[in-house]
């Protein structure tokens, strides 16, 4: 590069020199490309190439001349460097000698080491071959020994296939290791062993099928032991189960009239096969290999099969579910199948029971999961049937008391936008015409019973759900019935002012709402009666439950309780007249009690007569009992109680008796105990001399607390009344002390009452000898 630069500098003065200088600059570039230079030069024509060639030759000549001059100028330096090269050559010769020596040493080491190594390697290979031959001979020896043993076992008169299978497994394991088949003398033996293996397996498969089908324990025992020894127990069992499942799948289940018969055949096949599998399963669980002491069931557990019976049952029920799904795929067939769902489930239950009978008292063959798996095959049908059942028991309620009827009744019991509940001489009209009749109620209960009887055979699967639906239907009926009650006509107000006992004039007559309420009361009454009479005894406990009865009675109570509560209220308020019995009376008696008697007679004649015969028996009986107990208790607290007072009390008893007769003509028969007490109390009031009365005889009829209260208030005037002695009002004492003592199991309260009388006697130093009254009270 330096020389080219110098050459370019020398030629820089002339045009030729400038061309040569440019040419030299191209050669000096680091990225000079010869191929590109030649391509450009050749593309500029022949003259240009000639000139360029000449220029290159001139530059090359000048370059040689310059190089010679430089060499001549550096002659001395080159000679000095040549002497250094001679020294370097000597050093290289020494190094060459060392390398040759090293090569010789390495050759000697190779000879001392590799030769013994190759000898050892060759001997090791010979030893390995000898060892392989030894192992092969040993394997051959054992193989021939087992082969002779197998021949002996197979040629014996009584063949023991289980032992032969054990020997065969060892022979097959030896053949799988490889090497023996290449021995020519063993080829015939190997062929015979394979044929024998096929024969043993075929015989074991036949024994397994026959033993399973016929329940032969011996055949099953031999076959299982053979397959266990051959280490193919689970594959063979799986093949057997597959064959049984194929047999079950081939049992047809057509839709139509022959469905139930075909279903029973399918379930019989399923039950029979499950029983066979159960016998096989029990045998597997009980067997243990005598040689290895390993249980047969452990083989199944390793495959994730806890129970052979459960495994088969799961596959079989899945197949049954597919069959039922195919039958139900047709809409018409599905409707018929849903309608006959109880029969389907009953047939399944019978098949389940038949399988469980095979346990022979050892517990059920099929437990809860297997039972659920069977019924899950018909779960869709069951759910659809239950939906239809709910519809069947709910539709009658919606037809008897439709939403349209409920919507037509306002909150006050009137028709929306229609006529008001004005008095009606007939007591009928309006909504009452749309209410169900007794025939409707009987037909409704018959439908409920029919629904129960339809599902009676499936207690666990259908009956409990249907019972719940039937009860819900009755409760729905009672709820809808209560919604139709005219809440504005649950009470007939006969007083303008109850505090002054001022009667309305004229007394109000029942309106159409009262008549409707009376009819609703009768509907609830007839519904409960129809349930008790029509529902068979076996269903009574689950249908006519306390909840159902109380709900219907609550509907009845919503209609009549306000009216009877009003009668109790006015009677209790009227007894204030007994605090001063001689004041404000007329010739006929106490105006308050006469007003009560008049109201009772009016209600009985105009309102209670709207109810059916005997429908109000419980309510009227309870009211009569309350009337008797309340009046007698209040009368017993009257003090002073001289002869004039006793006469007016007897007169008031006539008013109470008229009220009782108005409410219940046969009250003396229906409330025998209270009626007899009422008579005895009147006899006690009318006695000419109280000292001559047989108190012991009266005590056998009259409650002791009532008799004692009356006799205490017959004592002299200086002895206070019981309310005054206890520091309370007469009405409060009546309500909190005397009335509770009429109830049963009030021994503690009665003892406290007698104790209070004893305190009264002690404080006033009563003398038993002064009169028979004091003597009886103190005794």
C-alpha positions in Angstrom: 0.0 0.0 0.0 2.9 2.3 0.8 4.5 1.6 -2.5 1.3 2.2 -4.4 0.9 5.5 -2.7 4.4 6.4 -3.6 3.8 5.3 -7.1 0.7 7.5 -7.3 2.7 10.5 -5.9 5.4 10.1 -8.6 2.8 10.0 -11.4 0.7 12.9 -10.2 1.9 15.6 -12.6 0.6 14.3 -16.0 -2.8 13.2 -17.3 -1.6 9.7 -17.6 -0.2 10.1 -14.1 -3.5 11.3 -12.8 -5.2 8.3 -14.3 -2.7 5.9 -12.8 -3.1 7.7 -9.4 -6.9 7.2 -9.5 -6.4 3.6 -10.4 -4.0 3.1 -7.5 -6.5 4.7 -5.1 -9.1 2.1 -6.2 -6.8 -0.7 -5.3 -6.0 0.9 -1.9 -9.7 0.9 -0.8 -10.5 -1.7 1.9 -13.7 -2.8 0.1 -12.0 -3.2 -3.3 -13.8 -5.8 -5.3 -11.8 -7.4 -8.1 -14.8 -9.0 -9.8 -16.6 -5.6 -9.9 -13.4 -3.9 -11.2 -13.0 -6.5 -14.0 -16.7 -6.3 -14.9 -16.5 -2.5 -15.2 -13.3 -2.5 -17.2 -14.5 -5.1 -19.7 -17.8 -3.2 -20.2 -16.0 0.0 -21.4 -14.7 -1.3 -24.8 -11.5 -2.6 -26.2 -9.6 0.7 -26.3 -10.4 1.4 -22.8 -9.2 -2.1 -21.8 -6.0 -1.6 -23.7 -5.2 1.7 -22.0 -6.1 0.3 -18.6 -3.9 -2.7 -19.2 -1.0 -0.5 -20.2 -1.5 1.6 -17.1 -1.5 -1.4 -14.9 1.7 -2.7 -16.5 3.4 0.6 -16.0 2.3 0.8 -12.4 3.5 -2.8 -11.8 6.9 -2.0 -13.4 7.4 1.1 -11.3 6.3 -0.9 -8.2 9.0 -3.5 -8.9 11.7 -0.9 -9.4 10.7 0.8 -6.1 10.8 -2.5 -4.3 14.3 -3.3 -5.6 15.5 0.1 -4.4 14.0 -0.5 -1.0 15.6 -3.9 -0.7 19.0 -2.5 -1.6 18.5 0.3 0.9 17.7 -2.3 3.7 20.5 -4.8 2.8 22.4 -4.6 6.1 19.2 -5.0 8.1 18.2 -8.1 6.1 21.6 -9.7 6.7 21.2 -9.2 10.4 17.8 -10.8 10.4 19.1 -13.8 8.5 21.5 -14.6 11.4 18.6 -14.6 13.8 16.8 -17.1 11.6 19.7 -19.5 11.9 19.4 -19.3 15.7 15.7 -20.0 15.4 16.4 -23.0 13.3 18.7 -24.4 16.0 16.0 -24.0 18.6 13.5 -25.7 16.4 15.9 -28.6 16.0 16.1 -29.0 19.8 12.3 -28.9 20.1 12.1 -31.6 17.4 14.4 -33.8 19.4 12.2 -33.4 22.6 9.1 -34.2 20.6 10.6 -37.4 19.2 11.6 -38.4 22.7 8.1 -37.8 23.9 6.6 -39.9 21.1 8.9 -42.7 22.0 7.8 -42.6 25.6 4.1 -42.5 24.6 4.6 -45.5 22.4 6.3 -47.4 25.3 3.4 -46.5 27.6 0.8 -47.7 25.1 2.6 -50.9 24.8 2.7 -51.4 28.6 -0.9 -50.4 29.2 -3.1 -51.2 26.2 -1.8 -54.6 25.6 -2.9 -55.9 29.0 -6.2 -54.0 28.7 -7.0 -55.6 25.4 -6.3 -58.9 26.9 -8.6 -58.3 29.9 -11.3 -57.0 27.6 -11.1 -60.1 25.5 -11.3 -62.3 28.5 -14.2 -60.4 30.0 -16.1 -60.8 26.7 -15.4 -64.6 26.9 -16.6 -64.6 30.6 -19.8 -62.8 29.6 -20.5 -65.3 26.9 -19.9 -68.1 29.4 -22.2 -66.5 31.9 -24.9 -66.0 29.3 -24.5 -69.6 28.3 -24.8 -70.5 32.0 -27.9 -68.5 32.5 -29.4 -69.9 29.3 -28.6 -73.4 30.5 -30.1 -72.8 33.9 -33.3 -71.3 32.3 -33.4 -74.1 29.9 -33.1 -76.6 32.8 -35.9 -74.8 34.8 -38.0 -74.5 31.6 -37.6 -78.2 30.8 -38.4 -79.1 34.5 -41.6 -76.9 34.4 -42.5 -78.3 31.0 -42.3 -81.9 32.3 -44.2 -80.8 35.4 -46.9 -79.3 33.2 -47.1 -82.5 31.1 -47.5 -84.5 34.2 -50.2 -82.3 35.5 -52.1 -82.3 32.2 -51.7 -86.0 31.7 -52.9 -86.9 35.1 -56.3 -88.6 35.3 -57.7 -85.9 37.7 -56.4 -82.7 36.2 -55.7 -79.9 38.6 -56.0 -76.9 36.3 -55.2 -74.4 39.1 -51.8 -76.0 39.7 -51.3 -76.4 35.9 -52.1 -72.7 35.5 -49.4 -71.8 38.1 -46.8 -73.8 36.2 -48.1 -72.4 32.9 -47.6 -68.9 34.1 -44.0 -69.6 35.0 -43.4 -71.1 31.6 -45.0 -68.1 29.8 -43.0 -65.7 31.9 -39.8 -67.5 30.9 -40.8 -67.4 27.2 -41.6 -63.6 27.5 -38.0 -63.0 28.7 -36.9 -64.2 25.2 -34.0 -66.4 24.1 -35.6 -69.8 24.5 -37.6 -69.7 21.3 -34.3 -69.6 19.3 -33.4 -73.0 20.8 -34.3 -75.5 18.0 -35.0 -78.4 20.4 -37.5 -76.3 22.3 -39.7 -75.3 19.4 -42.0 -78.2 19.7 -42.2 -77.9 23.4 -43.0 -74.2 23.1 -45.8 -74.9 20.6 -47.2 -77.5 23.0 -47.1 -75.1 25.9 -48.9 -72.4 24.0 -51.6 -74.9 23.0 -51.9 -76.1 26.5 -52.3 -72.5 27.7 -55.1 -71.9 25.2 -56.7 -75.1 26.4 -56.5 -74.2 30.1 -57.9 -70.7 29.5 -60.7 -72.0 27.4 -61.6 -74.6 30.1 -61.4 -71.9 32.8 -63.6 -69.5 30.9 -66.2 -72.3 30.4 -66.0 -73.2 34.1 -66.5 -69.5 35.0 -69.5 -69.1 32.7 -71.1 -72.4 33.8 -70.4 -71.9 37.5 -71.8 -68.3 37.4 -74.9 -69.5 35.5 -75.5 -72.6 37.7 -74.1 -71.3 40.9 -71.5 -74.1 41.1 -69.0 -73.2 43.8 -66.5 -75.8 42.7 -66.4 -74.6 39.1 -66.1 -71.0 40.2 -63.4 -71.9 42.7 -61.2 -73.6 40.1 -61.8 -71.0 37.4 -61.0 -68.1 39.7 -57.8 -69.8 41.0 -56.7 -70.5 37.4 -57.2 -66.9 36.4 -55.5 -65.7 39.5 -52.5 -67.9 38.8 -52.4 -66.7 35.2 -52.5 -63.1 36.5 -55.5 -62.3 34.3 -58.3 -62.4 36.9 -59.8 -58.9 36.3 -59.7 -59.1 32.5 -61.6 -62.4 32.6 -64.1 -61.1 35.1 -64.6 -57.9 33.0 -65.2 -60.1 29.9 -67.8 -62.1 31.8 -69.6 -59.0 33.0 -69.6 -57.6 29.5 -71.2 -60.8 28.2 -73.9 -60.6 30.9 -74.5 -56.9 30.1 -74.8 -57.8 26.4 -77.4 -60.4 27.3 -79.3 -57.8 29.3 -79.0 -55.2 26.5 -80.5 -57.7 24.1 -83.7 -58.0 26.1 -86.2 -55.8 24.2 -88.2 -53.1 25.9 -90.9 -52.0 23.4 -93.4 -49.2 23.9 -97.1 -49.8 23.9 -99.3 -52.5 25.4 -96.5 -54.9 26.0 -94.3 -52.5 27.9 -95.0 -53.7 31.4 -94.6 -57.4 30.6 -91.3 -56.6 28.8 -90.2 -54.4 31.7 -90.8 -57.2 34.1 -88.8 -59.6 31.9 -85.9 -57.1 31.8 -86.0 -56.7 35.6 -86.1 -60.5 36.0 -83.0 -60.8 33.9 -81.3 -58.0 35.8 -82.2 -59.5 39.2 -81.1 -63.0 38.1 -77.8 -61.8 36.7 -77.1 -59.6 39.8 -77.7 -62.6 42.1 -75.2 -64.6 40.1 -72.7 -61.8 40.2 -73.2 -61.4 43.9 -72.5 -65.1 44.4 -69.3 -64.7 42.4 -68.4 -61.5 44.3 -68.9 -63.2 47.7 -66.6 -66.1 46.6 -63.9 -63.6 45.4 -64.1 -61.8 48.7 -63.6 -65.0 50.7 -60.7 -66.5 48.6 -57.0 -66.1 49.3 -54.2 -67.6 47.3 -52.7 -70.4 49.4 -49.2 -69.8 47.9 -48.8 -66.0 48.2 -51.5 -65.4 50.9 -52.8 -62.6 48.7 -56.6 -62.0 48.7 -58.4 -62.2 45.4 -60.3 -59.0 46.2 -57.0 -57.1 46.2 -56.7 -57.7 42.5 -60.0 -55.9 41.9 -59.1 -53.1 44.3 -56.0 -52.4 42.3 -58.2 -51.9 39.3 -60.5 -49.5 41.3 -63.3 -52.0 41.7 -64.4 -52.1 45.3 -67.4 -54.4 44.7 -68.0 -56.6 41.6 -71.7 -56.5 42.3 -71.8 -52.7 42.5 -69.7 -52.4 39.4 -72.1 -54.6 37.4 -75.2 -52.9 38.9 -74.0 -49.5 37.8 -73.5 -50.7 34.2 -76.8 -52.5 34.1 -78.8 -49.6 35.5 -77.2 -47.3 33.0 -78.3 -49.7 30.2 -81.8 -49.8 31.7 -82.0 -46.0 31.8 -81.1 -45.9 28.1 -83.9 -48.3 27.3 -86.4 -46.2 29.3 -85.2 -43.1 27.5 -85.7 -44.7 24.1 -89.3 -45.7 25.1 -90.0 -42.2 26.5 -88.7 -40.5 23.4 -92.1 -40.8 21.7 -94.6 -38.3 23.1 -97.5 -40.6 23.3 -95.5 -43.4 24.8 -94.1 -40.9 27.4 -97.5 -39.9 28.5 -98.5 -43.5 29.0 -95.3 -44.2 30.8 -95.6 -41.2 33.1 -99.2 -42.3 34.0 -97.9 -45.8 34.8 -94.9 -44.6 36.8 -96.1 -46.2 40.1 -96.2 -49.6 38.4 -92.7 -49.0 36.9 -91.3 -48.0 40.3 -93.1 -50.9 42.1 -91.7 -53.4 39.6 -88.2 -51.9 40.3 -88.7 -52.2 44.0 -89.8 -55.8 43.7 -86.7 -56.6 41.6 -84.6 -54.9 44.2 -86.2 -56.9 47.0 -85.7 -60.1 45.0 -82.0 -59.3 44.7 -81.6 -58.5 48.4 -83.3 -61.8 49.3 -80.1 -63.6 48.0 -78.1 -62.3 50.9 -79.5 -65.0 53.2 -79.5 -62.7 56.2 -76.0 -61.3 55.7 -77.3 -57.8 55.0 -78.6 -56.3 51.8 -76.9 -57.2 48.6 -77.6 -53.7 47.1 -77.1 -50.8 49.5 -78.4 -47.2 49.2 -76.1 -46.1 46.4 -77.1 -49.1 44.2 -80.8 -48.5 45.1 -80.5 -44.9 44.1 -78.8 -45.8 40.9 -81.7 -48.1 39.9 -84.4 -45.5 40.7 -82.4 -42.9 39.0 -83.1 -44.7 35.7 -86.7 -43.6 36.1 -86.0 -40.3 37.8 -87.3 -38.2 34.9 -90.5 -40.2 34.8 -90.9 -39.9 38.6 -90.4 -36.1 38.6 -92.9 -35.7 35.8 -95.4 -37.9 37.5 -95.1 -36.0 40.8 -95.6 -32.8 38.8 -98.8 -34.3 37.3 -99.9 -35.5 40.7 -99.5 -32.0 42.1 -101.6 -30.7 39.2 -104.3 -33.3 39.8 -104.8 -32.5 43.5 -104.5 -28.7 43.0 -106.7 -28.2 40.0 -109.9 -29.1 41.9 -109.1 -26.4 44.5 -108.6 -23.9 41.7 -111.8 -24.9 40.1 -113.9 -24.8 43.3 -112.3 -21.5 44.4 -110.9 -20.0 41.3 -108.7 -16.9 41.2 -111.5 -15.1 39.5 -113.7 -15.6 42.5 -111.0 -14.4 44.9 -110.4 -11.4 42.8 -114.1 -10.6 42.7 -114.2 -10.3 46.5 -113.0 -7.0 48.0 -111.1 -6.8 51.3 -114.5 -6.1 53.1 -116.1 -9.2 51.5 -118.1 -7.3 48.9 -118.0 -7.8 45.2 -115.7 -5.2 43.5 -117.9 -2.7 41.8 -121.0 -4.7 42.7 -123.8 -4.6 45.2 -123.0 -4.2 48.9 -123.7 -6.7 51.5 -127.3 -5.5 52.1 -129.7 -7.6 54.1 -131.1 -10.6 52.2 -134.2 -12.4 53.5 -133.0 -15.6 51.9 -129.4 -15.2 53.1 -128.1 -16.2 49.7 -126.8 -14.6 46.5 -123.7 -13.1 45.1 -120.5 -15.0 45.8 -122.4 -17.7 47.6 -123.8 -19.1 44.4 -120.2 -19.7 43.2 -119.1 -21.7 46.2 -118.6 -25.5 46.1 -121.4 -27.8 47.0 -121.2 -30.8 49.3 -121.1 -33.0 46.2 -118.0 -31.0 45.0 -116.3 -31.5 48.4 -117.0 -35.3 48.4 -115.7 -35.6 44.8 -112.6 -33.6 45.8 -111.8 -35.8 48.7 -112.4 -38.9 46.5 -109.8 -37.5 44.0 -107.3 -37.1 46.9 -107.9 -40.7 48.0 -107.6 -42.0 44.5 -104.2 -40.2 44.2 -103.0 -41.7 47.4 -104.2 -45.2 46.4 -102.4 -44.8 43.0 -99.1 -44.4 44.8 -99.6 -46.6 47.8 -97.4 -49.3 46.5 -94.3 -47.0 46.4 -94.0 -45.8 49.9 -90.6 -44.3 49.8 -90.5 -43.1 46.2 -93.9 -41.6 45.6 -96.3 -42.0 48.5 -94.5 -39.6 50.9 -94.3 -36.9 48.2 -98.0 -37.4 47.2 -99.0 -37.3 50.8 -97.3 -34.0 51.1 -99.0 -32.7 48.0 -102.4 -33.9 49.2 -101.9 -32.1 52.6 -100.8 -29.0 50.7 -103.9 -29.2 48.6 -106.2 -29.3 51.6 -104.3 -26.4 53.2 -104.5 -24.4 50.0 -108.3 -25.1 50.0 -108.6 -23.8 53.6 -106.5 -20.7 52.8 -108.5 -19.8 49.7 -111.7 -20.5 51.7 -110.7 -18.1 54.4 -109.9 -15.4 51.7 -113.6 -15.5 50.7 -114.8 -14.8 54.2 -116.7 -11.5 54.5 -114.8 -9.9 57.3 -117.4 -7.2 57.6 -120.1 -9.7 58.5 -118.4 -11.8 61.2 -120.4 -10.2 64.0 -124.1 -9.0 64.3 -124.0 -5.9 66.5 -127.2 -5.7 68.4 -126.3 -2.9 70.9 -126.0 0.7 70.2 -124.0 1.1 73.3 -122.7 -2.0 75.1 -121.7 -0.1 78.2 -125.4 0.9 78.8 -126.8 -2.2 77.2 -129.0 -0.2 74.9 -130.4 -2.5 72.2 -130.9 -1.4 68.6 -134.5 -1.0 67.5 -135.3 -3.0 65.5 -132.6 -5.6 66.0 -130.3 -5.9 62.9 -131.0 -8.8 60.5 -128.2 -10.8 58.9 -126.9 -9.6 55.5 -125.8 -11.6 52.5 -122.3 -11.6 53.9 -123.5 -13.4 57.0 -125.2 -16.0 54.9 -122.1 -16.5 52.8 -119.9 -16.8 55.9 -122.3 -19.4 57.3 -122.0 -21.3 54.1 -118.2 -21.1 54.2 -118.4 -22.4 57.7 -120.4 -25.3 56.5 -117.9 -25.9 53.6 -115.1 -26.1 56.1 -117.1 -28.4 58.4 -118.2 -30.7 55.5 -114.6 -30.8 54.2 -113.2 -32.0 57.6 -116.1 -34.5 57.9 -115.5 -35.8 54.4 -111.8 -36.2 55.1 -112.6 -38.2 58.2 -115.3 -40.3 56.6 -113.9 -40.8 53.1 -110.2 -41.1 53.7 -109.4 -44.8 54.5 -108.2 -45.5 58.0 -104.7 -46.4 56.7 -104.3 -42.8 55.4 -106.0 -41.0 58.3 -102.8 -40.4 60.3 -100.9 -38.8 57.4 -103.7 -36.8 55.8 -106.1 -35.7 58.5 -103.2 -34.4 60.6 -103.4 -31.9 63.4 -102.2 -29.2 61.1 -105.0 -29.9 58.6 -107.7 -30.0 61.3 -106.4 -26.8 63.0 -106.3 -25.0 59.6 -109.9 -25.9 58.8 -111.0 -25.1 62.3 -109.1 -21.8 62.1 -111.2 -20.9 59.1 -114.4 -21.8 61.0 -113.1 -19.8 64.0 -112.5 -16.7 61.8 -116.2 -16.8 61.0 -117.9 -17.5 64.3 -115.4 -16.7 67.0 -116.0 -12.9 66.9 -119.8 -13.5 67.4 -119.4 -15.9 70.3 -116.6 -13.7 71.8 -119.1 -10.8 71.7 -121.7 -12.8 73.5 -119.1 -13.7 76.2 -118.1 -10.1 76.4 -121.7 -8.8 77.0 -122.4 -11.5 79.5 -119.3 -10.7 81.5 -120.3 -7.0 81.3 -123.8 -7.7 82.4 -122.7 -9.4 85.6 -121.8 -6.1 87.1 -125.5 -5.9 88.1 -124.8 -8.6 90.7 -122.6 -6.3 92.7 -125.9 -4.5 93.7 -128.5 -7.1 92.7 -131.5 -5.2 94.2 -130.9 -2.0 92.3 -132.3 -1.0 88.9 -134.4 -4.2 88.5 -137.8 -4.6 86.8 -140.5 -7.1 87.5 -139.0 -9.4 84.9 -135.5 -9.3 86.3 -132.2 -7.6 85.6 -132.4 -5.4 82.4 -128.9 -6.3 81.5 -129.4 -10.1 81.8 -132.7 -9.8 80.0 -130.9 -7.9 77.2 -128.4 -10.7 77.0 -131.2 -13.3 76.8 -132.9 -11.3 74.1 -129.8 -10.9 72.0 -129.1 -14.7 72.3 -132.6 -15.5 71.2 -132.4 -13.1 68.2 -129.0 -14.4 67.1 -130.1 -18.0 67.4 -133.3 -17.3 65.4 -131.8 -15.1 62.7 -128.1 -15.9 62.5 -127.2 -19.2 64.0 -130.0 -20.8 62.1 -128.1 -20.1 58.9 -125.6 -22.8 59.9 -126.2 -26.4 59.3 -127.5 -28.7 62.0 -124.8 -29.7 64.4 -122.1 -27.6 62.8 -121.9 -25.2 65.7 -122.1 -27.8 68.4 -118.6 -27.4 69.7 -118.9 -23.6 69.8 -122.4 -23.5 71.4 -121.4 -26.0 74.0 -118.4 -24.0 74.9 -120.5 -20.8 75.1 -123.1 -22.5 77.3 -120.4 -23.8 79.6 -119.0 -20.3 79.9 -122.4 -18.8 80.6 -123.1 -21.3 83.4 -119.7 -21.1 85.0 -119.4 -17.3 84.8 -122.9 -16.6 86.2 -122.7 -19.1 89.0 -119.2 -17.9 90.0 -120.5 -14.3 90.0 -123.6 -15.2 92.0 -121.5 -17.1 94.6 -119.6 -13.8 95.3 -122.8 -11.8 96.1 -122.8 -10.4 99.7 -124.9 -9.8 101.5 -127.0 -12.6 100.3 -130.2 -12.5 102.2 -133.6 -14.0 101.2 -134.4 -11.0 98.9 -131.1 -11.3 97.1 -131.5 -15.1 96.7 -134.9 -14.5 95.1 -133.5 -12.1 92.5 -130.6 -14.4 91.9 -133.1 -17.2 91.2 -135.0 -14.8 88.9 -131.7 -14.0 87.1 -131.1 -17.7 86.7 -134.3 -17.9 84.7 -132.9 -15.2 82.3 -129.6 -17.2 82.0 -131.6 -20.3 81.4 -133.6 -18.6 78.6 -130.3 -17.5 77.0 -128.9 -21.0 77.2 -132.1 -22.5 75.7 -131.8 -19.9 72.9 -128.3 -20.9 72.1 -128.8 -24.7 72.5 -132.2 -26.2 73.1 -130.6 -29.4 74.4 -128.1 -27.7 76.6 -129.1 -29.8 79.6 -128.1 -32.9 77.7 -125.0 -31.5 76.0 -123.5 -29.9 79.1 -124.7 -32.4 81.7 -122.2 -31.5 84.4 -122.7 -27.8 84.2 -126.5 -28.2 84.0 -126.6 -30.4 87.1 -124.5 -27.8 88.9 -126.9 -25.1 87.7 -129.8 -27.0 89.2 -128.1 -27.7 92.5 -127.2 -24.0 92.8 -130.9 -23.0 92.2 -131.9 -25.6 94.8 -129.4 -24.1 97.2 -130.8 -20.6 96.6 -134.4 -21.7 97.1 -133.7 -23.7 100.3 -136.0 -22.4 103.1 -133.2 -22.7 105.6 -129.6 -23.0 104.7 -128.7 -24.6 107.9 -130.8 -27.7 106.9 -129.1 -28.2 103.6 -127.1 -31.3 103.0 -123.8 -29.7 102.1 -122.0 -33.1 101.6 -124.6 -34.2 99.1 -124.4 -30.9 97.2 -120.5 -31.1 97.2 -120.8 -34.4 95.3 -122.4 -32.5 92.4 -121.2 -28.9 92.8 -117.5 -28.0 92.5 -116.1 -27.5 96.0 -114.7 -24.0 95.2 -118.2 -22.8 94.1 -119.9 -24.2 97.2 -117.3 -22.8 99.5 -117.4 -19.4 97.9 -121.2 -19.3 98.2 -121.2 -20.4 101.9 -118.4 -18.0 102.8 -120.6 -15.2 101.6 -123.5 -16.5 103.8 -121.5 -15.8 106.9 -122.4 -12.8 109.0 -122.0 -9.3 107.6 -118.9 -8.5 109.7 -117.0 -11.3 107.8 -115.8 -9.6 104.5 -116.3 -11.1 101.1 -113.5 -13.0 99.5 -112.6 -10.2 97.0 -112.6 -7.7 99.8 -110.4 -10.0 102.0 -108.0 -10.4 99.0 -108.0 -6.7 98.3 -109.3 -6.9 94.7 -112.5 -6.1 92.9 -115.2 -8.7 92.5 -114.8 -8.9 88.7 -111.0 -9.3 89.1 -111.4 -12.0 91.7 -113.9 -13.8 89.5 -111.6 -13.8 86.5 -108.3 -14.6 88.2 -109.4 -16.9 91.1 -112.8 -18.6 90.6 -113.0 -19.2 86.9 -109.6 -21.0 86.6 -110.8 -23.4 89.4 -113.4 -24.8 87.1 -110.7 -26.4 85.0 -109.2 -29.8 85.7 -105.8 -30.4 87.4 -106.1 -27.3 89.5 -105.2 -28.9 92.8 -102.6 -26.4 93.7 -104.9 -23.4 93.0 -107.7 -25.1 95.0 -105.4 -25.7 98.0 -104.4 -22.0 97.8 -108.1 -21.1 97.7 -108.9 -23.2 100.7 -105.9 -21.8 102.5 -107.2 -18.3 102.0 -110.6 -19.3 103.4 -108.7 -20.8 106.4 -107.0 -17.4 106.9 -110.3 -15.7 106.8 -111.7 -18.1 109.4 -108.8 -17.6 111.7 -108.8 -13.8 111.5 -112.5 -13.6 112.5 -112.5 -16.4 115.1 -115.2 -18.4 113.4 -116.8 -21.0 115.7 -117.7 -24.3 114.1 -120.4 -24.8 116.6 -122.2 -21.6 115.8 -123.8 -23.0 112.6 -123.6 -25.9 110.1 -122.3 -23.4 107.5 -119.3 -22.4 109.5 -118.7 -26.0 110.4 -118.7 -27.1 106.8 -116.5 -24.2 105.7 -113.9 -24.8 108.4 -113.9 -28.6 107.8 
